[in-house]
């Protein structure tokens, strides 16, 4: 079969254009992630946080950072290699990051832990957990050997998803600008919150303006105010922003987490 010179040139030109387009998109995405941690910085901060007492099962973790538009900028894990963490927690960490970003504002931060009670049946935000579904085409792109590395397939894509338990926090820079969010997953939800908090603190992106926790020093902290009610299967949160307790240690640690920066 003979292929004309003109067709060969067209094919080569098309391939070059596709390659250039991918490079241009990558450069744009890199610019969109300016001011957010690199994959290496995220991994280092996550590892430091995970190695502290957090009141969970002492498990290895996943973390994802998204920008203000919900674009995934970095994914990382702790441990010497992939497979030492719950595989399902990679996408959950991305959900948490998307949620904390999607429902925080320049003047008000909501952590994923703050949403638990509000989305229960009869709660003020019931149904929120069913909105903004995960982009499964992005979540399960391969190859899996790239998961949690600088080449993670979620990077430069919008993951979507809503998660309503501890581990997601909005990110505010030193100018008090909301620049995105971090999601952490891999342990109990309470330990996830503590680890996310320490990771954000280490990255210097915790200049949080206000929140619903009732603690001015930790505005978007997890709230443990759910108490059993007679005749009801579920407890009731006094504030409406409460989260179930996972362990006495995790609960105690939450009250002594580093104060947010001002």
C-alpha positions, 0 to 999 in steps of 0.5 A: 500500500502506498501512502503519499508524501502529502499524507505523511507530512499531514500525519507528522504535523498532526502528531507534532501539534498534538504533542505541542498542545499537551505541552501547552496544557501542562504549562497552563496547569503548572501556572494554575497550581502556582502557590500550592505545594509541589508533589515532593513538598506535599509528600514531605509534609504528609509524612511528617504529619503521619509520623506523629500521634494522631489517635488512629490506627497508625496507617500510611496515608494518601493526600491530594491538593486541588486549586481553587478551580478544583484542578488536581495539582499534586497527589502523594502517599506515605510509606516506602512504596505504593500498596502500603496504604488503602487503595481506595483512599487515594480517590477519597483524599481527592474527594475531600480536597474537592469538597473542602474547596467547593464549600469554603469561601474567602471569608468562611472555611468549612472542613469536611468534618464540619459537614457530617451532621448537616448532611444527615437526614433532617439536617440543613444540608441533607443531600449535599453528599449526592451532589458533584459526583466523582469524575470516574474517568479521571479517578481510575485512569492508569497506569496504577504505577503512577498513582501518588507520584508526580505523574499521577493521572489525576493531576491537571484534571478536575476530580469532583466528588463530595466527602462528609467526614474528617480529612479535608481542609481549605488552604489559605495563603499568607495573604489570606487568599483561598487558593484551594484545598487538601484532602487526606485519607487512609486512617480513621476519619478523625485521624485523617482530620488531625493529619490533614491539619498538621500537613496544612500547618507545615505547608504554611497554608493555614491562614484561615479567616473564620469557620464554624467550630466555635474555636477562634484559634482553630476556626475549621476544626472538627467539632465533637458535640454529638450526644445521644438523644432518647428515642433516636438512633443517631445522636444530635449535634448541638452546633449542627456541625458535629462529627462522631468521635473515633477514639478518646485519643483523637478527640483529645488531640483535636483540641491541641492541634496547632492554632491557625496562622493569622 
